């Protein structure tokens, strides 16, 4: 199993960043996600499910994402979701935004990737922590870049 927890301060208002996590904006921060469809929207968000399609190279994986935790207050935004990818990996990821002031937000990205069968466990060992760290860092860089671009457009 690989776990991660990264945080950084982004010089943008919390609402601008949170907006990037809306379904219609996801492709800006997750370019591999080519489609997200709401399957079931629950009141309070937790338990809501979505079908997502992720493209890597020529392959497209389809999987179901479930919201496990959700908080949306003026000072703190948080969402945790989980999904099983390619019947080999159980992935949980959470995004937390904490308002520091009107123009600064702390962005915390945590998660884990667990191999659920022999193939998954082997691929995680081969891919290793360094490859996972690059994915995490690239994602955080994209969120920061898109947030700043969006913040400057306002």
VEXDREN-2710 file (C-alpha; in Angstrom, 1 decimal):
% VEXDREN-2710
k/r/px/py/pz
1/UNK/0.0/0.0/0.0
2/UNK/1.2/3.5/-0.8
3/UNK/0.0/6.5/1.2
4/UNK/0.5/10.2/0.7
5/UNK/-0.1/13.5/2.4
6/UNK/1.0/16.7/0.8
7/UNK/0.1/20.3/1.6
8/UNK/0.8/23.7/0.2
9/UNK/-0.5/27.2/0.4
10/UNK/-2.0/28.6/-2.8
11/UNK/-2.3/32.4/-3.1
12/UNK/-6.0/32.2/-4.3
13/UNK/-9.4/32.5/-2.6
14/UNK/-10.8/29.2/-1.3
15/UNK/-14.0/29.4/-3.4
16/UNK/-12.0/29.7/-6.6
17/UNK/-10.0/26.5/-5.9
18/UNK/-13.1/24.6/-4.7
19/UNK/-14.8/25.4/-8.0
20/UNK/-12.1/23.5/-9.8
21/UNK/-13.4/20.3/-8.1
22/UNK/-16.9/20.7/-9.6
23/UNK/-17.7/18.0/-12.2
24/UNK/-17.7/20.4/-15.2
25/UNK/-14.1/21.7/-14.2
26/UNK/-12.5/18.4/-13.3
27/UNK/-10.8/17.9/-16.6
28/UNK/-8.8/21.1/-15.9
29/UNK/-7.1/19.5/-12.9
30/UNK/-7.4/15.9/-13.9
31/UNK/-6.8/15.8/-17.7
32/UNK/-6.9/12.0/-17.7
33/UNK/-10.5/12.0/-16.6
34/UNK/-12.4/12.2/-19.9
35/UNK/-15.9/11.8/-18.6
36/UNK/-17.8/12.1/-15.2
37/UNK/-21.5/11.1/-15.0
38/UNK/-23.6/11.4/-11.9
39/UNK/-25.2/8.0/-11.2
40/UNK/-26.8/8.9/-7.9
41/UNK/-26.8/12.3/-6.1
42/UNK/-27.4/12.0/-2.3
43/UNK/-28.5/14.8/-0.1
44/UNK/-25.5/16.0/1.8
45/UNK/-23.3/14.5/-1.0
46/UNK/-21.9/11.5/1.1
47/UNK/-22.9/8.3/-0.7
48/UNK/-23.3/10.0/-4.1
49/UNK/-21.8/7.9/-6.9
50/UNK/-20.3/8.8/-10.3
51/UNK/-19.2/6.9/-13.3
52/UNK/-15.8/8.2/-14.4
53/UNK/-13.7/7.4/-17.5
54/UNK/-10.0/7.8/-17.3
55/UNK/-7.8/7.7/-20.4
56/UNK/-4.2/6.7/-20.3
57/UNK/-2.6/6.3/-23.7
58/UNK/-5.1/4.5/-25.8
59/UNK/-6.8/2.7/-22.9
60/UNK/-9.9/4.0/-21.2
61/UNK/-10.8/2.6/-17.8
62/UNK/-14.3/3.1/-16.5
63/UNK/-15.0/2.9/-12.7
64/UNK/-17.5/4.1/-10.1
65/UNK/-16.4/6.8/-7.6
66/UNK/-18.3/7.2/-4.3
67/UNK/-18.2/10.3/-2.0
68/UNK/-17.2/9.1/1.4
69/UNK/-16.9/12.4/3.3
70/UNK/-18.0/15.9/2.4
71/UNK/-17.8/19.3/4.1
72/UNK/-18.5/22.7/2.6
73/UNK/-18.2/25.7/5.0
74/UNK/-16.8/29.2/4.3
75/UNK/-13.6/28.3/6.2
76/UNK/-13.1/24.7/5.2
77/UNK/-13.9/22.5/2.1
78/UNK/-13.3/18.8/2.2
79/UNK/-14.2/15.8/0.0
80/UNK/-13.0/12.2/0.3
81/UNK/-13.9/9.7/-2.4
82/UNK/-13.0/6.1/-3.1
83/UNK/-13.0/3.8/-6.1
84/UNK/-11.6/0.5/-7.4
85/UNK/-9.5/0.8/-10.6
86/UNK/-9.1/-2.0/-13.1
87/UNK/-10.1/-4.6/-10.4
88/UNK/-6.6/-4.2/-9.1
89/UNK/-6.4/-1.1/-7.0
90/UNK/-8.5/0.4/-4.2
91/UNK/-7.9/4.1/-4.2
92/UNK/-9.0/6.7/-1.7
93/UNK/-8.2/10.4/-2.0
94/UNK/-9.2/13.4/-0.1
95/UNK/-8.9/17.1/-0.8
96/UNK/-9.1/19.6/2.0
97/UNK/-9.0/23.4/1.6
98/UNK/-8.6/25.6/4.6
99/UNK/-9.2/29.4/4.3
100/UNK/-6.1/31.2/5.7
101/UNK/-7.4/34.6/4.5
102/UNK/-9.3/36.1/1.5
103/UNK/-6.3/35.4/-0.9
104/UNK/-4.6/32.4/0.6
105/UNK/-5.8/28.8/1.0
106/UNK/-4.1/25.8/2.4
107/UNK/-4.5/22.8/0.1
108/UNK/-4.1/19.3/1.6
109/UNK/-4.1/16.2/-0.6
110/UNK/-4.1/12.8/1.1
111/UNK/-4.8/9.3/0.0
112/UNK/-3.8/5.8/-0.4
113/UNK/-3.5/3.2/-3.1
114/UNK/-3.9/-0.4/-2.2
115/UNK/-3.3/-3.4/-4.4
116/UNK/-6.4/-5.7/-4.1
117/UNK/-5.0/-8.8/-5.9
118/UNK/-1.6/-10.2/-6.9
119/UNK/-1.4/-8.0/-10.0
120/UNK/-2.3/-4.8/-8.2
121/UNK/0.2/-5.5/-5.4
122/UNK/2.9/-6.3/-7.9
123/UNK/2.3/-3.2/-10.0
124/UNK/2.3/-1.0/-6.9
125/UNK/5.7/-2.5/-5.9
126/UNK/7.0/-1.9/-9.4
127/UNK/5.6/1.6/-9.8
128/UNK/6.8/2.4/-6.3
129/UNK/6.7/5.4/-4.1
130/UNK/8.7/7.7/-6.4
131/UNK/6.3/7.3/-9.4
132/UNK/3.3/7.9/-7.0
133/UNK/5.0/11.0/-5.6
134/UNK/5.4/12.4/-9.1
135/UNK/1.6/11.8/-9.8
136/UNK/0.8/13.6/-6.5
137/UNK/3.1/16.5/-7.1
138/UNK/1.9/16.9/-10.7
139/UNK/-1.7/17.0/-9.5
140/UNK/-1.0/19.6/-6.9
141/UNK/1.0/21.7/-9.4
142/UNK/-2.0/21.6/-11.8
143/UNK/-4.5/22.6/-9.1
144/UNK/-2.2/25.5/-8.1
145/UNK/-1.7/26.6/-11.7
146/UNK/-5.4/26.4/-12.7
147/UNK/-6.4/28.2/-9.4
148/UNK/-4.0/31.1/-10.1
149/UNK/-5.2/31.3/-13.7
150/UNK/-8.8/31.3/-12.6
151/UNK/-8.2/33.8/-9.8
152/UNK/-6.5/36.2/-12.2
153/UNK/-9.4/35.9/-14.6
154/UNK/-11.9/37.1/-11.9
END
